[in-house]
């Protein structure tokens, strides 16, 4: 039976996606799990796998085209004509975690290969991750000349060299006495549009406070020194503390939607992760219940997937708040724009050493971090946001409580 192939919805707030690449040609048969196409939202590029056997009949959305969620991008037939018609090679299907006409199942991060091998090719097509393809295009790199470090020689983002001429970018760049002009990529345009809309449509208000973190930093150093296999970061404690504050105050674990104010079932916390493709938000699930060691383990896995372009829609969806930590950049304080679909974002500055009077009035050395909470006034008022920020400060000031679930 002839069926429509639809633009899937990758997240709660996704309204449209960019068709990045068709992985099969019309007339090609596929099996359940084979990747059909790659789409790009404001957050990530995702290979979309098939949930049933079929044949790709027709393509109606071309690469680079922006398509609303739920709109047709092609047609497929759910009646196979036989396994001999399938042209998706077994090796290629093994390398990708393939795609569905109607459902998204993000691929797991590829395992690290002990040695670099020549790039795999199937039917003349070089096997590479979507992020590697985009970087190669931006940097003017021919994928056929690269050696892949992924499974079976698949080219990963890390395999694409930086020191290359940029003919593709140069083609869309105008240079002159006033500088150069580059056309933004599809994902850059989408991010820009959504952040502008968020700033214009979400009634932001801001609260800032300092928290003394000497006890936290001492505890972290002692744990890391005592256990060689455990490397807790300051960000791990921040995510854990924000999760505990959400668990303390379920009334703050809410977001604004077109249908009303949605209360979220678990205390999930987003993390801003800097990648080659820009800033991504990965969500640590149930951070309010986990000990900081488990938060750290989940966070590290998400960060690794983000940096190799393997964050899926499940990794980025949900959460009422994101932690945006700029401490490594020597920033005193940061007021951030709330991510679309969330209600808060916590900007974190660098650790500062300064003297403040103690209980007796004598100067005492303190190590402080400035926290700036950006909040959606449709969901929180000043009093509830201030209480929420206070709970975060309390958990950070008494970090031993974060060591247990």
N, C-alpha and C positions, 0 to 999 in steps of 0.2 A: 504494500500500500504506500502511496506517495504521501510523505509527511513533510511539514515545515521544519526547518532547522532554525532555532530561535536564539537571539542574543540572551545569554544567561545573566542572572543577577548575582554578582559576586559578594555583595554586602548589603547591609540594611539601607544605606543611603545611596547606593549606586543607581543612577538614572540612565546612563548610557555607557557604552564601551567602544573602544577603537579596534576594528578588525586589523590585526597585526600581520597574520600570515595564515594561509591555508596550507595544511600539511599533506592533504590528499587532493588529487585532481578529479574532476567529474568523471564518473564511470568506474571509480575505484571502489572495490568492496572493502569493508572493514569488519573487525570483530569487536565485541563488547570490550572496552578497555583501551582500544586504539585511539590515539590522538587524532582529532579531526582538524582543529584549527587552534590558533592562539589569539586571545584577545587581551586588551590592556585597559585597565581601569585607572583611576587616579592613584592607585596604590601599588599595583603590580601587574606583570604580564603572566598570564595563566594559560597553560595548555588544557584544552577542554576535551575530556574523554567521552567516548560513546558508552551508553549503558545497554546497548543491544547491538546485535549483528545487523548489517545493512549495506547499502550501496549509496555513495554520494552521487546524486543526480545532477544538481545544478547549483552554481554559486551566484548569488545576487548581490552580495556585499563585497566590495573590492578592498584589498589591503590599504590601510590609511583612512578608510571611511569610518565616520562616527555614526553609531547605530543605537537607537533607544533600546532599553531593556524590553524584551518581549517581542521585538520586531523580527521579521523573517530575514535571515542572512543567506538562506539557501534551501535546497530541498533534498530529501533522502528517501530511500525505499527500504522498508523494514523486511523485505523478502530477499534473502541471499540467493544468488544464482549459482553458488558453488564455491568451495574453498579455493579453487584454482583461479578465481577472478580476483582474489585479494592481492593487491600490489604493495601493501604496507609490509616491508621486510621484517622478518622475525627479529633480527638484531636491533633494528630501529625501534620496533615496538617494545623490546626489552629495555632499551635505554630510556624511553620516555614512559611516563605513567599515563597512558593515553585517555582519550576523550569522548564525551557524550553529547549527543544532540541537545539534550535538555538538562543535563546535570553537570556540575563542576566537581571534579575530584582531583585536587592539586597533587602534583607528583612529590614524592619524598625526595629529600636531598640526596644526590648521588654519593655513593661511597668513594672515599679517597683511593686513588690507585697508587700502588707502590712505585710505579715507574711511568714515565711519559711514553706514549706509543703514538704511531702515526694516526692522523685523524681518520676516523671511520667514514666510509662513504657507502651509501646504499642507492643503487640505481642512479649514480651521478650526483646524489645529494649528500653534502657533508653533514654528518651528525653533530649537532651543536645545541647548546641550551639557548633559549630565547634571548637571555641577557647577553650571551656571547655573540649572537648574531647582531644584536643592536649595537653593541660596542664596536664590533668589526666594521659595521656600516659607518658609524660615526667617525672612526679613526682611519678609514680607508684601507682596511686590512683584508686581504684575500684569505678566506677561511681555508682554502685548499692548500695554502702554504704553511698552515699551523699544525702542531702536534698536540693532540688532546691528552689531558691528564685524567679525564673521567673514565668510567667503565667502558671497556671495549674501544678506547680511543676517542670518546666523546669530548668535544671541545667545550671547556668551561670558560667563564668570564676571566678567571685568573690566567688563562692561556693566551688571551689577546693582548699583545704588547701595546704600551702607551706611546712610545716614541715612533710615531708614524705620521706621514703626511695626511692631510684631511681633505681629500678632493671632494667627498660627498658634502661635507660641511661648507667647503669653500664655494661650492656651487650655489648655496643658498645664503651666502654672505656678501654683503655689499661693503666695500672698504672705501675710505676716503679720509679727508683731512679731519673730519669730526669723529673718526673711529670706525668700528666695524659693526655691522648689523647681521645677526644670525636669526633665521627663522626658528622658533621654538619647536621642539619635538612634540609629538601628540600628547605624551604624558606630561610634559612641562605646561602645555596649554591647558590641559584638564586640571592639573593641580592649581594653576593660577586662577582659573575661573572659579573653582570651588572654594579657594581661600578668600577670594574677593567676596563671593556670595556669603561665606560664613561670617566675615567681618561686617558685612552690610546688614545681614538678616538676623544674626544672633546678638541680642543685647548684652554685650560683655560688661562685666565689672570686675575690679581687681582688688585683691587683698594681699598684703605682703607682711612677712614676719621673719625674724631671725631665730635660728635654733642652735643651741650649744651642742656640739657633736664630739667633744673630747672623749666621752665614755664610749661612744660608738666607734671612733677611730682606733682607740686602744683595744677594744674587744675584737675588732676586725683584724688588727695586726697580730694579736695573740692567736686567733684561730688559724690564720694563714700560716703562721710560723710553726704551729704545733701539728698541722695536718698538711703534708705536702700535696695531697690530692685535692684539697679544697682551696679554691681561690675566690673568696667572697669579695665583691666590689661594693663601693659605696652605693652604686645604683641598685644593687640587689636589696640593700636595706631600705632604700627609698621606695622601691616598688612594694616591698613587704609592708612598710609602714602605711602607705596609701591604701593597700588592700585591707589592712586592719581597721583603718579609719572608716572605710566603706562598710565593713562588717559591723563596726560599732554603731554606725548611723545608716541603716538601710534606707531611710528617707532621702539620703543623698545619692543613693545608687539608682538614679533615674535619668532618663533622657527625654527630650522633647521630640515628638513625632507629629505628623499631620493629623493623626487620629487621636492624639491625646498624649499625656505624660505616661511613659512606659517605665515601670519598675523592673529592674533586672534581677534575675534569680540568684546569681553568684557575683562575688566581689572580684570581677576581672579588671585588670589594670593594663593599659597600653604603655608601650615604651617607644620613644622616638629613636629610630636607628638610622644612622648616616650611612648611605651606600653610594656606589658609583652612579646609580640612577637617580639619586636624590634621597630625600628624607622619607623613610617608611615608618609605619606604626605597626608594631607586632604586639599582640595581646597575650599576657600571661593569665592563664585561666585559674580562677579560684584563688587568687593571690592572697585574699584575706584569710584563708584557712591554712595555708601552707607555712611551714617553718622557712626561715630565710634560706636555708640550704637547698630546699626544693624549689623555691623561687629562683635561686641562682641557676640551678640545673635547667629549668625551663627557659629562663632568659637566655642562657648561652646557646641553647639549641635554636631558639628563634633568631637570634642575632646571626648565627652561622647561615641559616636558611635565607635570611634577608640579604646577606652580602653576596650569596651566589645566585640570587634571583629566583629562589625556590619558595618564597612565602606564598601560601595559598590563601584563598578567600577565608577559610576557617581560621587561619592564623591572624587575620587582620580585622575580623568582624567583631562588633560588640564592644562592651566596656563603656563606662560612664566617664572615664578620665584617662588622660595620658600623662606620663612623666617625661618631661623634656629637660634633660640634664646637660647643661652647658658648662659644667664645672671644669672640664679639662681644657677649656679655652680661656681661662683666666677672666671670667665674666662675674661681676659682682651680683647682678640681678638680671632677670629676663622676664618680660611680659609677653606671653605667647598667644597666638590665635587658636581658639578652640577648634578641634578637628570636627568636620561635619559628621553629625550623627552622635556626638558626645555632648556632655554638659559641662565639662571642666578640663583644664589642662594645668599642670603644675610646672612652672619654670623654676629651675634649680641653678643657683650660682655656685661659684668656687668657694672652697674653704678659706676663710680669712682669719688670721690671728690678730687679736687686738686686746687692749686692756680695758676692763670695765670694773667699776667698784664692786667689792664683795659685800657681804652682810655687815661688815664692820666699817665699810667705806674705804678700805685699802684697795689699791689697784690689783686686779687679778688677771692673769693671761687666760683668754678664752679662744676657742676655735669655733667659729660660727659659719653657718650657711644661710644665705637669704633665700627664702621661698616666696614665690609670687603665684598666687592662685587666680587664674582667669576662670570666671564662672558665668553660666547662662542665667540671666535674671528671670527667665521664664520658668526655670526649674528650682532655683535656689534664691533665697533672699539674703540680705547682708548678715543677719544673725546666724542662719544655718550654715552659710559658707564660712563664717568666722569660727564657728564651733568645729566644723570639719577640719579646717586648717590647724586649729588647736589640737585636735586628736592626732594629726600627723606629727606635730611637734612633740607631743608627749611620747609617742612610740619611738621616735628617733632619739629622744633624750634618755629613754630607758630601753636600750637595745636588747637586753637579755630576754625580754618578753618575746622578741621576734625569733628567738632561737627554737621555740616550740610551736607546735601547731595549735 
